[in-house]
Amino acid sequence: MRQGRRTGIIGLALMVALAFALAGFAPQTVPDYRLASADKVRIDVFGEEALGGEFVVNAEGKLALPLIGEIQAAGLTVAQLQDAVAQALRQGYLNQPRVTAHVMAYRPIYILGEVNRPGEYPYVPDLTALNAVATAQGFTYRANTRRIFVRRAGSQTEEPQPLTADTRVSPGDTLRIGERYF
C-alpha cells in the first residue's frame, strides 16, 4: 500500500513538472503582430494532419499550403491568417475546417555599428534595445551608449531614440549604434 501511494505521488509530481516544462515552451506572440517575409508559421487543421505544418512566408508575402496552394500572409495578423486558411479550405475541400496558427520564428533583427558582433540575430518577444546590444556582445569602446538609431521594418529612414531599458525592438528592425564624438 505504501509503495503504491509513493508511485502515485511520484507520477503526479512528474506530470506537474511536465506541465510546467511544456508551459515554458508554449509559443509567445507579439500582440497585433503583422506577418511579413521570413516569418515562420505553424498551421494546424484539426483532424487533417496532412494539411498542416510549418511554413515560411516567402519574399512575395505568401505561404504555399497543401491543397489550397499559395495564400497571402504578409500584412495579416495570426487570427486573420487562420480565417483566410479556413475560408480557402471551405472552397471545396472541408465543410467546417478548424484552423489554428502561431508564429514559430519571427523575422530577424539586424544590429550594426559600434557593437562587438554586428550582424543578424533572431527576434524574441519583449526584446529591448539593451538586450539586443547584449546579444551582439556589448558596445565597443567608441559606442554612443545614450542613443540608438532604429529603422523599423518597411521604413526607409532611421529614427534616433534614447537608449534606455524601455526602448522596444520589433521583428525586422535594424538597430545602429553610433559612434560617440568625445
C-alpha positions as a printed Julia matrix, in Angstrom:
182×3 Matrix{Float64}:
   0.0    0.0     0.0
   2.79   2.37    0.92
   4.65   1.61   -2.34
   1.5    2.32   -4.4
   0.99   5.72   -2.78
   4.66   6.65   -3.34
   4.39   5.67   -7.02
   1.21   7.75   -7.33
   2.86  10.79   -5.74
   5.94  10.44   -7.95
   3.7   10.11  -11.02
   1.75  13.22  -10.02
   4.98  15.15   -9.44
   6.27  14.1   -12.86
   3.01  15.2   -14.51
   3.17  18.61  -12.78
   6.83  19.03  -13.79
   5.97  18.09  -17.38
   3.1   20.59  -17.43
   5.38  23.39  -16.23
   8.06  22.41  -18.74
   5.57  22.39  -21.61
   4.15  25.73  -20.49
   7.64  27.19  -20.82
   7.82  26.03  -24.42
   4.46  27.49  -25.44
   4.96  29.89  -28.33
   4.83  33.53  -27.31
   3.13  36.03  -29.53
   3.58  39.7   -30.19
   0.2   41.5   -29.85
  -1.27  42.74  -33.15
   1.75  41.41  -35.0
   1.51  41.56  -38.8
   3.19  38.78  -40.72
   5.88  39.54  -43.27
   8.51  37.84  -45.38
  10.81  35.41  -43.48
   8.32  34.71  -40.64
   7.94  31.01  -39.86
   4.35  29.99  -39.08
   2.85  26.74  -37.78
  -0.63  25.95  -39.1
  -2.74  23.07  -37.8
  -6.03  21.86  -39.23
  -7.93  19.8   -36.68
  -8.36  16.21  -37.85
  -6.31  16.79  -41.03
  -2.61  16.45  -40.15
  -1.55  16.36  -43.79
  -2.87  19.89  -44.31
  -0.83  21.48  -41.54
   2.83  22.04  -40.84
   5.47  24.72  -40.58
   5.65  27.25  -43.39
   7.82  30.29  -44.14
   6.34  33.46  -45.6
   8.12  33.88  -48.96
   9.5   37.07  -50.49
   6.12  37.8   -52.13
   4.41  37.57  -48.73
   2.68  34.26  -49.41
   2.51  30.81  -47.86
   2.39  27.68  -50.02
  -0.07  25.29  -48.34
  -1.19  21.77  -49.26
  -4.37  21.59  -51.41
  -5.09  25.31  -51.47
  -1.74  26.48  -52.88
  -0.45  29.96  -52.22
  -2.28  32.23  -49.81
  -1.47  35.84  -48.95
   0.02  36.1   -45.43
   2.03  39.34  -45.35
   0.15  42.13  -43.62
  -2.23  39.76  -41.82
  -2.41  39.08  -38.1
  -2.28  35.46  -36.96
  -6.06  35.48  -36.39
  -6.65  36.86  -39.89
  -4.37  34.17  -41.34
  -6.37  31.47  -39.53
  -9.57  32.85  -41.02
  -8.05  33.09  -44.52
  -6.84  29.47  -44.42
 -10.2   28.25  -43.08
 -12.03  30.19  -45.8
  -9.79  28.72  -48.51
 -10.34  25.19  -47.16
 -14.12  25.73  -47.26
 -13.89  26.28  -51.02
 -14.49  22.63  -51.92
 -12.11  20.85  -49.53
 -13.57  20.76  -45.99
 -17.02  21.62  -44.61
 -16.1   23.02  -41.2
 -12.3   23.42  -41.01
 -10.89  24.33  -37.61
  -7.57  26.06  -38.15
  -5.02  27.29  -35.63
  -1.86  29.21  -36.4
   1.01  30.67  -34.45
   4.37  32.23  -35.22
   7.23  29.79  -34.69
  10.02  32.25  -35.53
   9.79  35.97  -36.19
  11.87  37.64  -38.88
  15.36  38.53  -37.62
  16.67  41.85  -36.36
  19.91  43.44  -37.54
  22.41  45.16  -35.26
  25.0   47.45  -36.84
  27.62  49.94  -35.76
  29.56  50.11  -32.54
  28.83  46.67  -31.11
  31.33  43.83  -30.75
  29.47  41.44  -33.06
  27.29  43.27  -35.61
  25.0   41.05  -37.64
  21.67  39.29  -37.92
  20.03  37.95  -34.76
  16.77  36.1   -34.07
  13.94  38.16  -32.63
  12.41  37.1   -29.33
   9.23  38.6   -27.84
   9.69  41.53  -25.42
  13.16  42.3   -26.79
  14.61  45.67  -25.78
  17.42  47.59  -27.42
  19.72  46.92  -24.47
  19.0   43.18  -24.7
  19.78  43.32  -28.42
  23.11  45.05  -27.74
  23.92  42.38  -25.15
  23.12  39.71  -27.75
  25.68  41.39  -30.02
  28.22  41.05  -27.17
  28.02  44.63  -25.96
  29.28  48.02  -27.0
  32.7   48.81  -28.43
  34.76  51.42  -26.58
  33.71  54.06  -29.16
  29.95  53.49  -28.83
  27.46  56.21  -28.01
  25.63  54.46  -25.18
  22.9   57.11  -24.88
  21.26  56.96  -28.32
  20.32  54.32  -30.87
  19.12  54.66  -34.46
  16.19  52.4   -35.32
  14.9   51.65  -38.8
  11.59  49.83  -38.48
  10.76  47.05  -40.91
   9.35  48.55  -44.08
  10.64  52.06  -43.35
  13.32  53.82  -45.37
  14.5   56.15  -42.59
  16.25  55.76  -39.27
  14.75  57.33  -36.17
  17.08  58.34  -33.32
  15.81  57.15  -29.94
  17.21  57.29  -26.42
  18.91  54.04  -25.49
  17.03  53.02  -22.35
  15.8   49.79  -20.84
  12.33  50.63  -22.23
  13.33  51.03  -25.9
  11.43  48.2   -27.61
  12.59  46.31  -30.67
  10.19  44.81  -33.23
  10.74  41.95  -35.67
  12.64  43.05  -38.76
  14.11  46.18  -37.14
  17.61  47.39  -37.95
  19.42  48.88  -34.96
  22.5   51.02  -35.39
  24.73  52.08  -32.54
  26.55  55.27  -33.45
  29.99  56.43  -32.52
  30.48  58.95  -29.73
  32.34  62.13  -30.62
  34.32  62.72  -27.43
